[in-house]
Amino acid sequence: MDAPPANACAHSGAPRSPGGARPTATCAVPAVEPEPEPEPEPEPEPEVEPEPEPEPEPEDLGPQRPPEPTWGKKEKPANGFGMLIAGGVTTGLGAAFIVTSVLITRCDYESKLSCKFGNQRDFLVPTAVAATALGALLLGVGFGNRAKYRKWQNWTPEKAALAPVFSPTGGGVALVGKF
């Protein structure tokens, strides 16, 4: 079987002649104009970056504010609000749990039916006290964090400070003050 040439046109599929040759088909192939090459774009000139201004030395700036107290991977401020909220809710629920567990497990010995949950008092009351203690602990830590955060917010540089001094001939301590 003859393979068709690479640029062959579809022929009519007429039967072969007695000599075995296929009838020739004529095709009009449109002339392909070569695409003009795009002109190369001129290379952009490198931008000259301005020289960064020299940072003042730390001793020229005076005392620096300490970094904000944060916690966690997302660097959330450690202002104590979360612990105060959780501690308040837990303490309130724990106190309600103490009152409820004492009232539910109360026994009236004059009637046999009035001491339904009396045997569970040894479990319910200590659990309620532990929940209340956890809430109080959260409140304490929350107030402590809040105090640290307030101290950071209200930070002002001191009027006088002792600072180490180094020179090529020795070192010492300097008293720095503002008037």
Secondary structure, DSSP 8 states (H G I E B T S, - for coil): -----TT----------TTS-------------------------------------HHHH-S------EETTTTEE--SHHHHHHHHHHHHHHHHHHHHHHHHT---TT-STT-SSGGGHHHHHHHHHHHHHHHHHHHHHHHHHHHHHHHHHT----SEEEEEEEETTEEEEEEEE--
